[in-house]
Amino acid sequence: MNHIVTVQEAVTAFADWNEPTNAELDAIEREMPVIEADIELLDAQIITLDRTPTELDRRRIRRARRLALAARLTLANQVAPLVPGVGA
């Protein structure tokens, strides 16, 4: 039986040079409210997958959707001035 093996030493996903930069970590930190709001919206939607949504479920989804949109708006307003040539 012939075994198929790779000729590379290791998977490069864990290489030292593949760590996120400080700028990337800062960008993730700025986007965290949007990520959390999206998670809350998904949680509200997942709850209703196996049942008929109640009025409380509908309100929870609407609230989560509004919070997600507000978080995206806030992020867009923060990032726009950082783009070169915009708003100058």
MOURVEN-V978641 format. One record per residue. RES is the residue in three letters. PHI is phi in degrees with one decimal (NA if undefined). OMEGA is omega in degrees with one decimal (none if undefined). Layout:
RES;PHI;OMEGA
RES;PHI;OMEGA
This chain:
MET;NA;177.7
ASN;-96.0;178.6
HIS;-94.4;177.2
ILE;-93.7;179.7
VAL;-131.9;177.2
THR;-86.1;178.6
VAL;-97.5;177.4
GLN;-78.8;-178.0
GLU;-70.1;-176.2
ALA;-152.9;175.5
VAL;-69.8;-174.3
THR;-82.9;-178.8
ALA;-64.3;-177.7
PHE;-110.6;179.3
ALA;-70.0;-178.7
ASP;-59.9;-176.7
TRP;-75.5;-176.1
ASN;-98.2;177.5
GLU;-75.2;177.3
PRO;-67.5;178.6
THR;-78.6;177.4
ASN;-62.2;178.5
ALA;-64.0;178.4
GLU;-66.5;177.4
LEU;-65.0;176.5
ASP;-64.6;178.8
ALA;-64.5;177.6
ILE;-63.6;179.2
GLU;-62.5;177.4
ARG;-65.8;-177.7
GLU;-84.6;-175.2
MET;-57.9;176.7
PRO;-60.4;177.8
VAL;-68.1;179.7
ILE;-62.3;-180.0
GLU;-64.7;178.4
ALA;-66.1;177.2
ASP;-64.9;177.5
ILE;-64.1;178.6
GLU;-62.8;177.5
LEU;-64.4;178.0
LEU;-61.9;177.4
ASP;-59.7;179.8
ALA;-63.9;179.5
GLN;-73.4;-179.4
ILE;-64.0;-179.9
ILE;-56.7;-174.6
THR;-91.9;-176.7
LEU;-64.7;-173.8
ASP;-106.6;178.2
ARG;-153.0;175.7
THR;-75.5;-177.8
PRO;-63.2;174.5
THR;-86.9;177.1
GLU;-61.6;177.0
LEU;-62.6;177.0
ASP;-61.4;179.4
ARG;-61.4;179.0
ARG;-65.2;179.2
ARG;-62.9;178.9
ILE;-66.8;179.0
ARG;-61.3;179.2
ARG;-62.8;-179.9
ALA;-64.4;178.1
ARG;-64.8;178.0
ARG;-63.5;178.8
LEU;-64.4;178.5
ALA;-64.8;178.7
LEU;-65.8;178.9
ALA;-64.6;178.5
ALA;-65.5;177.5
ARG;-65.5;177.9
LEU;-63.7;178.5
THR;-61.3;178.4
LEU;-63.5;180.0
ALA;-62.3;179.0
ASN;-72.3;177.1
GLN;-77.9;-174.3
VAL;-80.6;-174.6
ALA;-54.3;179.4
PRO;-66.6;-179.3
LEU;-81.6;-178.8
VAL;-76.9;-178.9
PRO;-59.6;176.7
GLY;84.3;-179.1
VAL;-103.9;176.4
GLY;72.6;-178.7
ALA;-87.7;none
